[in-house]
Amino acid sequence: MHPQNRINLEEDEIPTQYYNIQADLREPLPPPLDPKTKQPVNPATLERIFAKELIRQEISSERYITIPDEVLRAYLEIGRPTPLVRATRLERFLKTPAKIFYKAEYLSPTGSHKPNTAIAQAYYNKKQGTERLATETGAGQWGSALALGSDMFGLKCKVYMVRVSYQQKPGRRVMMETYGAEVRPSPSEDTNFGRSLLAQDKNHPGTLGIAISEALEDTVTHENTRYCLGSVMNHVLTHQSIIGLEAKKQFESIDIQPDVIAGCIGGGSNFAGFAYPFLADKLHGKLDADFVACEPKAVPSTTRGTFTYDFGDTAEMTPLLKMYTIGHKYQSPPIHSGGLRYHGKAPSLSYLINKGHVHSVAYHQNEVFQAATTFAKTEGVIPAPETAHCIKYIIDQAIQCKKTGEEKVLAFNNCGHGLLDIKAYEDFLAGKLIDYEPLNIEVETYVK
Amino acid sequence: MHPQNRINLEEDEIPTQYYNIQADLREPLPPPLDPKTKQPVNPATLERIFAKELIRQEISSERYITIPDEVLRAYLEIGRPTPLVRATRLERFLKTPAKIFYKAEYLSPTGSHKPNTAIAQAYYNKKQGTERLATETGAGQWGSALALGSDMFGLKCKVYMVRVSYQQKPGRRVMMETYGAEVRPSPSEDTNFGRSLLAQDKNHPGTLGIAISEALEDTVTHENTRYCLGSVMNHVLTHQSIIGLEAKKQFESIDIQPDVIAGCIGGGSNFAGFAYPFLADKLHGKLDADFVACEPKAVPSTTRGTFTYDFGDTAEMTPLLKMYTIGHKYQSPPIHSGGLRYHGKAPSLSYLINKGHVHSVAYHQNEVFQAATTFAKTEGVIPAPETAHCIKYIIDQAIQCKKTGEEKVLAFNNCGHGLLDIKAYEDFLAGKLIDYEPLNIEVETYVK
């Protein structure tokens, strides 16, 4: 009998509470600071920007947060629980004694894990009477997820999409428009900030920082509009914990415990969503596993950055966050993993890396695409370039196990497919990918 | 309690035999004829082209054909059994008393049902010692499936891809190359036929008929190479029956019988694969359901074509097949449903339509994309333009049920996603889609 390929959960086995890692940290996370006063930001001042319940979750130290019925129903409607898949063909190809498992988050309608929090954020906003959501997006995974989430709860959605992606990558833009969202290239004519930049350069290519600024301006200048963010913040990571909570049930059902838990990190939400429920067991001495976060050498926030207070955006509009950062003015090279081109990392993840609970590694994009191609040829699924960073780590570990004979259980979050990133594969196959690495990284100090 | 969204089958519940409808027809299907002699083609002469076991299945009248263990394992490895999904959000949006179910074939790694037969064809070829497979592809769904199937069984794969698609639609081409297949724009420099066409016009855009001719020439001029076809032939439809056999088990598990079974038709394989196992019950008086095949008005093979003997390809290299056809020289308009731009339909399906067991309908592409957008906004999944033809029919039926109050069970095969066809959605949203319909159709008569 061959090993089982997919471990499914029935719909009535879906977890009904999120896990919030803030309950299990030895000390409270360093709070966001007002850049002028250097004092902790008052949650009440954030209510014009975010839904109240999301602010409450942001600072909550409750271990479990009940998932509302409406959100659970929406999760079921987009195909949750997702399968835990054993990569049997990859194992055979590598001739490894290791067992390789992945959580198939790429199976969501928009192709990534992002709807897990988009749906929750849309729901909490709808419940308090918000009529319209504003956000930014780079390559579009987050924007398409929020467009879907907004559509599911009858909210309008406006997405500021970095202009260069808007023009060069129509795939997820058209997806957002199909879901009924309004998408504008950023910088746009729709905000004062956008207009001021276009006045200087009408072909301004835009940056994620600029798009965030426009979405924030849009929010504060429109009644009944709130802002949503796709990663970094605690409430986002908490929503994503549905991934790891399901995976834990799935591993328990086959009586196996993972030895290695890996994920890629942009802002940190897919890694955290998958890993934190297992990490809870490690923090309580119930699981002895390695937790590995994988990032690009072109954007080495945790492997070469500094653990310090920095702005979350380029335009210095957000509070200061204590995190691993390579500086909010860092110009990320044009690697194909658009979702990993963020200068900082989630404060909770940064804290856990700093304390040694999570280990991080960095790769060049050519070796990453080599791993992605091996995965595609064996498992059939073409992974997102972002996801491929942790596939590279897992394959290296599996080869290591072949040398040592160890039968380790290796697990990773397969957080996105690469069907709308196919140009990156074309460039890789043609030998056109460039490996980038910054020579020097200088991070400013805002808080002593 | 909300209705269950997904009806799953466990891996050990996967059907272990294909269903062959030839066993249940009142008379044998009209045989393929040699165009010169007008006599039935001798199966032995086909052995230079096709694997022996596939020829045996082509003319078999066995009701069930055992699926080899290696093929079953490969099916499990690409995610079979696929879920049967209840479209609860679409039902709520339409306010219909109808229950709408779809089989999620779009979840395969290549995004369609095509791997079901690609895997089987690669396996039977590998078993008899074939080292290399040749085929043609239009937009690429079939080519990418055979590239994956070949890779899974260690065979080389050469795909002749219609030049205009090769240039304009890199998505599935890069997918094929990622799986290790060699892809050539057709007409190509690799065959005598291709070179002769390029000598006349070096920018020849190609047609599916030309690509078939090149793949056949490649096959007969290379030792240990065999040819594979993605639809139309009996053995292909038999392999696809895994879809309907799973769906029957899934409907039985919730004690529901479908009243309407629909699918789109290009060559006919996804419709047949889903519908024939249910049609078997209808032919035996055990199920009273409507079977509806949906095609484009631009290529109205079954709604305006003739049931007669015609060539399967444009270049007149294949035997004559008795089928509904609009003539093998018909120049299909450039609709976005590349998979439905075929002049004929599978002989078994054509026979069943002619006998009144299957009904067919035709739509324009704008109404089809309107339905696709409604589906995407409610179910989240962006369907392939081809698939959207039967979604249009199902939505119309659901609206009809709202008027009559009938609680019909409507089922269709969700045979492909549209993530690599996103340009079509962009054109639809921009109001750029043109509705085509031929004025007159003339079909030549080859056999009196």
Interface residues (C-beta under 8 A of the other chain):
Chain A: H2 Q4 N5 R6 N8 E10 E11 R73 L76 E77 I78 G79 P83 V85 T88 R89 L107 S108 P109 T110 G111 P115 L148 D151 M152 P170 G171 V174 M175 E177 T178 Y179 G180 T373 A376 K377 E379 G380 V381 I382 L419 L420 I422 K423 Y425 E426 L429
Chain B: H2 Q4 N5 R6 N8 E10 E11 R73 L76 E77 I78 G79 P83 V85 T88 R89 L107 S108 P109 T110 G111 P115 L148 D151 M152 P170 G171 V174 M175 E177 T178 Y179 G180 T373 A376 K377 E379 G380 V381 I382 L419 L420 I422 K423 Y425 E426 L429
